[in-house]
Amino acid sequence: MTVFKIQGETYGASWNEKSLWASVRVWFDLKDEDILPTMITAHDIMTQWALIRIYVDEKDQDITFSVEQFCDSMDEYRPFFSRALDILDTDIDLFRKAFDEVRAKRNETAQRFLA
């Protein structure tokens, strides 16, 4: 995987010649209490977007956003690369908004049980 930075965010790009699979990824650490809301939000986002994969790793407490594609060569993937970055940025924005809503609902529910 080739790792690079754009505006302070770390991304990774990879190409697997054997499987003809290319991907662009960005990842973030998670707090323990955010694992469940992250999983709920990731599921909701992936049901709406066909081009994005969101991987939540409970053990390592991180989340990875990935745009993946089959292609015959890395040259074939190059034109899609900048579009993949745009898809990642758009998806992360959507994810953050949806995550805030899920977390707010979780906090509201918790307060009802504590009252």
Buried (B, 14 or more C-beta within 10 A) or exposed (E): EEEEEEEEEEBBBBBEEEEBBBBBBBBBEBEEEBBBBBBBBBEBBBEEBEBBBBEBEEEEBBBBBBBBBEBEEEEEBEEBBEEBBEBBBEBBEBBEEBBEEBBEEBEEEEEEEEE
